[in-house]
């Protein structure tokens, strides 16, 4: 029963005319008697069968085609009121290809060969579609069983596979590795249900769907969802006069908790720019009691002006309940310095040594890598000297030695010397972060997670991986600390006490100081009642450190002031304590932030949520839980043939039971759409109330300066890296000199 010549049909792909799986499944169950005769012959079709809709008819023919080894195309005829009255489903090899009017040098392989196989349905007065013509004879070979999984009709993602794929994509696993992993789980790619290109297309479509609202809408929805999941999550956005988002700051509850514990010193850096908008990414970084990097919050800035920094610091202060840090380490920036003075009046501002060396290598490249050892002399001025007079003399000698007395950059550095020279900062606590290069280390970490091709939403999502891995490392450190003990270099009470109170990493630092006291000589200079004054030198050398010890309250102070900026006693002070027969660390010199008991949080806060059948969870979590159980079943069953047969029989019975239960839920209208879709609908109106942002503000000048060198992940190369990548083979090295 073919149509007349004046009838026109529209060819569409299988994916274009689809409705939700929920509606299709419901129609198939309620009206199953209309398109199959018996449960045993679900794939058989014949003239006279009826379907509740064109989609159920399409689904039935696709199922038939998948079983017999061919693909399907769908064609329609519509009336003026767009009512579909005739359906024609044909084999994908129906008809012949039309030769293009303009020949090209390339073409797709020919797939059509004039196959006549088809199924035609007419709309009945009852509103149902009836098969009136059915031809299952093909003029070509049908696909055999080993290749049937390659047919389009047999390729699809299950809901559980989608969740599994989403988890893999968010973990940074490549598409190839994800498909290989999932195929191994089901016993081969032929059992997977889709191809690698299907997975890649799914990931691409998912990203496009997320950005339907635009970057601003997607980011707002992301933050709103995080806020719903945890009311302690903090985020704030600044809008300009055109309602465009300029600056963004966010911090989760764990970051806020970490700041309360270890926020006495923060390192703030804006040099990393891996995001689609090429905006400065500015994390607030600190160090925990394991000497590990922790993140207190992060920001994406529009520009690096005083106004932006002022908004950022004020917002950060509000997120942290008004607690100001004792010290903040930053790059040298006048705009940043102005904002810090206004917002953090109680905070000591120090310049990060790593950035100082970067700028020196850039501004003084003609001498920095030269034979005159400028880097060493400059390092002495950064770290060495305990008296200001000695430092001023050394600075003057360095300028004269290298003919830099008129250098503008060094003159500017001299004006702000109190922010970077250790002779002025020994009394300022920095958690020993002056020379640890935390910011650069964090940038190296970010390179492994964030790509310049990411849109803002992907940027935020993958940034979560950074936090998760940092925190898991901390969990491992806590576990190791609880179940192991550090090896003592000597069985003395002082080291035993230090091992009891300090975390392993901090204990190593303390032990390094204690084990060398035998090489130091302490000479008593004076005594006033119970106050002793010693001069401590290395093997009686000319360089001496002045140590004062008050025996009444066991207070001790060294001129190197290591305890003041690092929080652990120096070798000079330990030498005097040993001489005065003090066998344990005075309690006033055990900083809580370095101790094993620094964290007040319960270890249970680290644990991931365990499965609870009574609690509503995502499909992905339920899928992962079931996979774990069925892996155990498969492992046991595979050990013997009889066990395998027993497990297979039970699995078939369980699958049949689940299908029946699913039908009951559909009939009872208790079948729920995926939670994510429901939440998405419910939050649409809420997003409007959160922030009426028109979009993300872009800078007027897009792109990078032509003369600016760019490294991997689109990050600007610093002066030290450009030198290393250049023609010079000289290696740069500097060290922290002994105080």
PyMOL commands that set and color helices and strands:
alter all, ss='L'
color gray80, all
select helices_A, chain A and resi 21-30+32-34+39-41+54-68+145-150+152-154+159-170+175-185+189-191+196-210+214-229+253-262+306-319+334-343+353-363+365-368+374-383+388-401+408-415+417-419+422-425+438-447+456-483+493-501+504-514+517-519+562-566+571-579+587-589+592-594+603-606+619-637+641-667+675-690+712-714+719-725
alter helices_A, ss='H'
color red, helices_A
select strands_A, chain A and resi 10-12+50-51+72-78+84-91+118-123+129-135+234-239+244-251+265-268+280-287+293-301+327-330+348-351+520-528+531-538+544-550+555-558+695-696
alter strands_A, ss='S'
color yellow, strands_A
deselect
rebuild
show_as cartoon
